[in-house]
Amino acid sequence: MGKPAAQENAREPARTVERDEIGFAIERTPVATFHKVHQHSEVEIAVLEGGAMRVLFGETHRVRKSNQLSIFWAAMPHGDITVLTGSPVGYSLTVPLALFVSWQLPSALGTAVLHGRFLEDEPHTEPCSDLALLKHWHKLMQEADPEANNIVMHEVQARLRRFARGNSLALNEKQVTKESSVNRATELFERMLVEIHSRHQEPLAVREIAKAAEIGSDHAMHVFREVCGISIHEYVTRCRIFTAQRLLATTSDKVSAIGHASGFRSSDCFHDAFKKICGRTPRQYRDQIRGKN
């Protein structure tokens, strides 16, 4: 049975952290000795092939081994530091936090990820290796087919549920942290996430989100940005955009009706936010996923 990896003290000097925005995506990358430390708001699922790496995750070093599945919230600064053996190639799939939360995975898994734990599973072969699974997802997502992406989403959910089922004892272990304020911040953040995901399709003010965590609005905005890396407003907008994408793909409802159903107060707000985040209008997005020019 796999378990969260043991921590090692970091000995590398502080580095500049780059912030990326990725979305639901997968990439295959030959990895090498340090190139950058970065962070992004997605949950990352990764496997190495053909070698081992020492990586930085938060303030600690960890060793990633070949064929070993890693799961972590990439809001924690992280990066490849040193190649230990071979010439490793990394397969990394990123899941937007809004999507990850919407899957309603076993609570122990969600709590462990949101509390910044670096989770790993031992290599296995049933029903197939995780390396084979990531390669399969990579091939499917290169097809740029909505149904292929949908298949990957369902298979990712299934893999995460198998991980939670096989690692229940390790996930429920209390993590010892240097500062209790870290756990307090993530606890408040989780409360706000629950409120946002249950009400983002309604008019929703920061004070209402803060009330769910029993804190003031200013404190809520500070905690949310500190933990997630983006503002409450931006996160709520992304949740609404994700809802709109789903409705555009699965219904024939009018674009204006979808904007309203997703929580936007006007068609102009919906159009502007969608184009800013997705790089195209809602209508162009719908046409693309339906194979229209």
C-alpha positions in Angstrom: 0.0 0.0 0.0 1.3 3.4 -0.9 1.7 6.3 1.6 2.7 10.0 1.6 6.4 10.2 1.2 8.7 11.1 4.1 9.9 14.7 4.2 13.5 15.8 3.9 14.9 19.1 4.9 15.4 21.5 2.0 19.0 22.7 1.4 18.6 24.7 -1.8 18.6 28.5 -1.6 15.4 30.4 -2.1 14.3 30.7 -5.7 12.0 32.9 -7.6 8.6 31.3 -8.0 6.8 31.6 -11.3 3.0 31.4 -11.4 1.4 29.5 -14.3 -2.2 28.9 -15.4 -2.7 25.6 -17.1 -6.3 24.2 -16.8 -7.3 20.6 -17.6 -4.3 19.4 -19.6 -1.5 16.8 -19.8 2.1 17.2 -20.9 5.0 14.9 -21.6 8.3 16.6 -20.7 11.9 15.4 -20.5 13.1 16.6 -17.1 16.5 17.9 -16.2 18.4 19.5 -13.3 16.7 22.6 -12.0 15.0 25.0 -14.5 12.4 26.8 -12.4 10.2 26.7 -9.3 6.6 27.4 -10.2 3.0 27.2 -8.8 -0.5 27.0 -10.2 -3.9 26.5 -8.8 -4.5 23.0 -10.3 -4.2 19.6 -8.7 -1.4 17.7 -10.4 -1.2 14.0 -11.1 2.3 12.9 -12.3 4.4 9.9 -13.1 8.1 9.7 -14.1 9.5 7.3 -16.7 13.1 6.1 -16.9 14.8 7.6 -13.9 14.5 9.4 -10.6 14.5 13.1 -9.5 14.9 15.1 -6.4 12.2 17.8 -6.4 11.3 20.8 -4.3 7.8 20.8 -2.9 7.0 23.7 -0.6 10.0 23.9 1.8 11.0 20.3 1.6 12.9 18.0 -0.8 11.3 14.8 -2.0 12.5 12.0 -4.3 10.3 11.0 -7.1 10.9 7.5 -8.4 10.2 5.9 -11.8 6.6 4.6 -12.3 5.4 6.0 -8.9 2.2 8.1 -9.0 2.3 11.5 -7.3 -0.7 13.6 -6.4 -0.4 17.1 -5.0 -2.0 20.6 -5.1 0.3 22.7 -7.2 -0.5 25.9 -5.4 2.5 24.8 -3.3 5.7 26.1 -5.0 7.4 23.1 -6.6 10.1 22.2 -9.2 12.6 19.7 -10.4 15.9 20.1 -8.7 18.3 17.3 -9.6 18.3 14.2 -11.8 19.3 11.3 -9.6 19.3 8.4 -12.1 18.6 7.8 -15.8 17.1 10.3 -18.2 13.6 10.7 -16.8 10.6 11.8 -18.7 7.6 13.3 -16.8 3.9 12.8 -17.5 1.8 15.4 -15.7 -1.9 15.9 -15.8 -3.4 19.0 -14.2 -7.0 19.2 -12.9 -8.5 22.6 -12.2 -9.3 23.0 -8.5 -13.0 23.8 -9.3 -13.2 20.5 -11.3 -11.4 18.5 -8.6 -13.8 19.7 -5.9 -16.9 19.2 -8.0 -16.0 15.5 -8.3 -16.9 15.0 -4.6 -14.0 12.6 -4.1 -13.6 10.8 -0.7 -13.2 13.6 1.9 -9.9 12.2 3.3 -8.3 12.6 -0.1 -9.6 16.1 -0.7 -8.5 17.2 2.8 -5.0 15.7 2.4 -4.5 17.5 -1.0 -5.9 20.8 0.2 -3.7 20.7 3.3 -0.6 20.6 1.0 0.3 16.9 1.4 2.5 15.3 -1.3 0.8 11.9 -1.9 2.4 8.9 -3.6 1.3 5.4 -4.5 3.7 2.5 -5.0 4.1 1.2 -8.5 1.6 -1.5 -9.4 0.4 -3.4 -12.5 -3.3 -3.9 -11.9 -5.4 -3.0 -13.7 -2.4 -1.4 -15.4 0.6 0.6 -14.4 0.1 4.3 -13.7 2.8 5.1 -16.4 0.7 3.2 -19.0 -2.4 5.1 -17.7 -0.8 8.6 -18.1 0.5 7.6 -21.5 -3.0 6.6 -22.5 -4.4 9.9 -21.2 -1.7 11.8 -23.1 -2.6 10.1 -26.4 -6.3 10.6 -25.9 -6.0 14.3 -25.1 -3.8 14.9 -28.1 -6.8 14.1 -30.3 -8.5 17.4 -29.2 -11.8 15.6 -29.1 -14.3 16.6 -26.3 -15.4 13.0 -25.9 -11.8 11.9 -25.5 -11.3 14.5 -22.8 -14.5 13.3 -21.1 -13.2 9.8 -21.1 -10.0 11.0 -19.4 -11.9 13.0 -16.8 -13.9 9.9 -15.8 -10.7 7.7 -15.7 -8.9 10.3 -13.6 -11.8 10.3 -11.1 -11.7 6.5 -11.0 -7.9 6.4 -10.4 -8.2 9.0 -7.6 -11.0 7.0 -5.9 -8.9 3.8 -6.1 -6.0 5.7 -4.6 -8.2 6.9 -1.7 -9.6 3.4 -1.1 -6.2 1.8 -1.1 -4.5 4.5 1.1 -7.3 5.2 3.6 -5.1 4.7 6.7 -2.3 6.9 5.4 -4.7 9.6 4.3 -6.3 9.8 7.7 -3.0 10.2 9.5 -2.6 13.6 11.0 0.1 15.6 9.4 2.6 17.3 11.7 3.2 20.8 10.6 5.6 23.5 11.9 2.9 26.0 12.4 -0.7 25.5 13.4 -1.6 28.6 11.4 -1.1 26.5 8.2 -3.8 24.1 9.2 -6.1 26.9 10.4 -5.7 28.7 7.0 -6.5 25.6 5.0 -9.5 24.8 7.3 -10.9 28.3 6.6 -10.2 27.9 2.9 -12.1 24.6 2.7 -15.1 26.2 4.4 -15.1 28.9 1.8 -14.7 26.4 -1.0 -17.8 24.5 0.1 -19.8 27.7 0.2 -18.6 28.8 -3.3 -19.3 25.5 -4.9 -22.7 25.2 -3.5 -23.7 28.8 -4.4 -21.6 30.1 -7.3 -24.5 30.0 -9.7 -26.3 32.5 -7.4 -25.5 36.1 -6.7 -22.7 35.7 -4.1 -20.9 38.4 -2.1 -17.5 38.0 -0.3 -19.2 38.7 3.0 -21.4 35.7 2.5 -18.4 33.5 1.7 -16.6 34.9 4.7 -19.6 34.3 7.0 -19.5 30.6 6.1 -15.9 30.5 7.5 -17.0 32.7 10.5 -14.4 35.3 9.7 -14.5 38.9 8.4 -14.4 39.8 4.7 -10.8 41.2 4.7 -9.5 38.2 6.5 -11.3 35.9 4.1 -9.8 37.6 1.1 -6.3 37.4 2.6 -6.6 33.7 3.5 -8.1 32.7 0.2 -5.3 34.4 -1.8 -2.6 33.1 0.5 -3.8 29.5 0.1 -5.1 29.5 -3.5 -3.0 32.2 -5.1 -5.9 33.9 -6.7 -8.7 36.2 -5.4 -12.1 35.0 -4.2 -13.7 37.0 -7.1 -11.5 35.3 -9.7 -12.1 31.8 -8.3 -15.9 32.3 -8.3 -15.7 33.5 -11.9 -13.7 30.4 -12.9 -16.3 28.2 -11.2 -19.0 30.0 -13.3 -17.0 29.6 -16.5 -16.6 25.9 -15.8 -20.3 25.5 -15.3 -20.9 27.4 -18.6 -18.5 25.2 -20.5 -20.3 22.1 -19.3 -23.7 23.6 -20.3 -22.4 24.8 -23.7 -21.1 21.3 -24.4 -24.1 19.3 -23.2 -27.2 21.4 -23.9 -28.7 23.4 -26.8 -29.7 26.3 -24.5 -29.2 29.8 -25.7 -25.9 31.4 -24.8 -27.5 34.2 -22.9 -29.5 31.6 -20.8 -26.4 29.7 -20.1 -24.6 32.8 -18.8 -27.5 33.5 -16.5 -27.7 29.9 -15.3 -24.0 29.9 -14.6 -24.3 32.9 -12.2 -23.4 35.9 -14.4 -25.5 39.0 -13.8 -25.5 40.1 -17.5 -24.7 38.8 -21.0 -21.9 41.3 -21.3 -20.2 40.2 -18.1 -20.5 36.5 -19.2 -19.1 37.2 -22.7 -16.2 39.3 -21.4 -15.2 36.8 -18.6 -15.5 33.8 -20.9 -13.3 35.3 -23.6 -10.7 36.4 -21.1 -10.4 33.0 -19.5 -11.0 30.7 -22.5 -9.6 32.9 -25.3 -12.8 32.8 -27.4 -16.5 33.7 -27.1 -19.0 31.2 -25.7 -20.4 30.7 -29.2 -17.0 30.0 -30.7 -16.3 27.6 -27.9 -19.5 25.7 -28.6 -18.9 25.6 -32.3 -15.3 24.3 -31.7 -16.3 21.4 -29.5 -19.1 20.5 -32.0 -16.6 20.4 -34.8 -17.9 23.5 -36.6 -15.7 25.9 -38.4 
